Amino acid sequence: MLSYSVTISLVIGGSEAQKGPRAVENWFSKLPNAKEKVTKLQFYFHDIVSGKKPTSVPVARANSTFASPTYFGLVSVIDNPLTTGPGPKSKIVGRAQGITGYSSFNELSLLMTLNLVFTSGEYNGSTLSVVGYNPINHEYREMPIVGGSGVFRLARGVATARTAKFHRRSGNAVVEYNVMVLHY
């Protein structure tokens, strides 16, 4: 399902030679003739909150946060690996970088603002932006893709998340993401 095994030349937006204001302007001038594509991606998001090298670090909290059963007010900055499989030795294909905040008095839910930054394969150098509500105890969570860069310029779509592994003692989690995105 993951399309990282195929390497293609990035015609629009991905290579270093095709960045900058003139390249973007040129890309937009060709947009009326461009055909919209649908890309389906699957990867695993490794949220590491404990141990020697956490990838999710709390940066702010309210005085009442730890008295709250939902951690309301806890804000973290993340730089989580994205991999091809759920295991710790799976190939890294990118990073999820952004901010998460516990945003509900009533349930464990996050407000997420993330950039999915792809670092290998045909999407290397491209990003997708996710902004949305993530009720982490629900089996499936749906969040909007609100933009992108590189291959994913003008992207829009949906990211569906499902917790694949959660370690109660450490708090670390692996989340399976399935993304459907429209782009040019």
C-alpha positions in Angstrom: 0.0 0.0 0.0 2.9 2.4 0.7 4.3 3.8 -2.6 7.8 4.5 -1.4 9.3 1.6 -3.4 9.0 3.5 -6.7 11.4 6.4 -7.3 10.3 8.9 -9.9 11.6 12.3 -11.0 9.7 15.1 -9.4 8.5 17.3 -12.3 6.5 19.7 -10.2 7.8 21.1 -6.9 10.1 18.5 -5.3 13.7 18.9 -6.5 16.0 21.7 -5.2 16.2 23.2 -8.7 12.4 23.7 -8.7 12.1 25.7 -5.5 11.9 29.4 -5.0 9.5 32.2 -6.1 10.1 31.8 -9.9 9.6 28.0 -9.8 6.4 28.4 -7.8 5.2 31.1 -10.2 6.0 28.8 -13.2 4.2 25.9 -11.5 1.1 28.1 -11.0 1.1 29.2 -14.6 0.8 25.6 -15.7 -1.9 24.8 -13.1 -4.9 25.4 -15.4 -3.7 22.5 -17.6 -2.7 20.2 -14.7 -4.7 17.2 -13.8 -5.6 16.5 -10.2 -4.3 13.2 -8.7 -5.3 11.1 -5.7 -2.4 9.6 -3.7 -2.9 7.0 -1.0 -0.2 6.7 1.7 0.2 4.4 4.7 2.8 4.9 7.4 3.4 4.5 11.1 3.8 7.4 13.5 6.1 6.6 16.5 5.2 8.8 19.5 8.0 8.4 22.0 7.3 10.2 25.2 9.8 8.5 27.5 13.3 7.0 27.5 16.6 8.6 26.6 15.5 10.2 23.3 11.8 11.2 23.5 10.3 12.6 20.3 7.4 14.3 22.0 8.3 16.8 24.7 5.9 18.8 26.9 6.5 22.5 26.7 3.6 24.0 28.6 0.8 23.1 31.0 -1.8 24.7 33.2 -1.5 24.4 37.0 -4.5 22.1 36.9 -3.3 19.9 34.1 -2.2 16.9 36.1 -5.3 17.0 38.3 -7.3 16.6 35.1 -8.2 13.1 34.0 -7.8 14.3 30.4 -4.5 16.2 30.9 -6.4 19.4 29.7 -3.9 22.1 29.0 -0.8 20.0 28.3 1.0 21.2 25.2 3.9 19.2 23.5 6.2 19.7 20.6 6.8 16.6 18.5 9.3 15.4 16.0 8.1 11.8 15.6 9.5 9.3 13.0 7.2 8.1 10.3 8.0 4.5 9.1 6.9 1.9 6.7 5.9 -0.6 9.4 5.0 -0.6 13.1 8.3 -2.1 14.3 11.2 0.0 15.7 13.5 -1.1 12.9 11.1 -0.2 10.1 12.5 2.2 7.4 12.0 5.8 8.2 10.2 7.7 5.4 9.7 11.0 7.2 8.9 13.0 10.4 5.8 14.3 12.0 6.7 17.7 13.3 4.4 20.1 15.1 2.4 20.8 18.3 -0.2 18.8 20.1 -2.4 20.0 23.0 -4.8 18.2 25.2 -8.0 20.2 24.5 -11.0 18.6 26.2 -12.3 18.5 29.7 -14.4 15.4 28.9 -12.2 13.0 26.9 -8.6 12.4 26.0 -8.3 14.4 22.8 -5.7 16.4 21.1 -5.7 19.5 18.9 -2.9 18.6 16.4 -1.0 20.9 14.1 1.5 18.8 12.2 3.7 18.8 9.2 4.3 15.4 7.7 7.8 15.9 6.3 8.8 13.2 3.9 12.5 12.4 3.8 12.9 9.5 1.4 11.4 8.0 -1.8 9.3 9.7 -4.4 7.9 12.3 -1.9 11.3 13.3 -0.5 11.3 17.0 0.3 7.5 17.3 0.2 5.1 17.9 3.1 1.5 17.5 4.1 -0.1 19.7 6.8 -2.6 18.2 9.3 -4.7 20.3 11.6 -7.5 18.8 13.6 -9.2 17.1 16.4 -7.8 13.7 17.5 -9.8 11.9 20.2 -7.1 9.4 21.0 -9.3 6.7 22.7 -11.4 6.3 19.6 -10.5 3.3 17.4 -10.3 5.5 14.3 -9.7 9.2 14.2 -10.1 11.4 11.1 -8.2 14.6 10.6 -8.1 17.0 7.6 -5.1 17.5 5.4 -5.2 21.2 4.8 -2.2 21.8 2.5 1.2 20.7 1.4 4.4 21.5 -0.4 6.6 20.0 -3.1 4.7 17.2 -4.8 1.8 18.0 -2.6 1.3 21.7 -3.4 -2.4 22.7 -3.0 -3.1 19.3 -1.3 -6.3 18.6 0.5 -7.5 15.3 2.0 -8.1 13.1 5.0 -5.7 11.3 7.4 -7.2 8.4 9.3 -5.3 7.3 12.4 -5.6 4.1 14.5 -3.4 3.2 17.5 -1.4 0.1 16.5 0.5 -0.2 19.8 0.4 1.5 23.1 2.7 0.8 26.1 0.9 1.7 29.3 4.1 1.8 31.4 6.1 4.0 29.1 3.3 6.0 27.4 4.9 5.4 24.0 2.6 4.6 21.1 2.7 3.6 17.4 -0.1 5.0 15.3 -1.1 3.7 11.9 -1.9 6.5 9.4 -3.8 6.1 6.2 -3.9 9.2 4.1 -5.9 10.0 1.0 -4.9 13.3 -0.6 -5.9 15.2 -3.7 -3.1 17.2 -5.3 -1.7 18.3 -8.7 
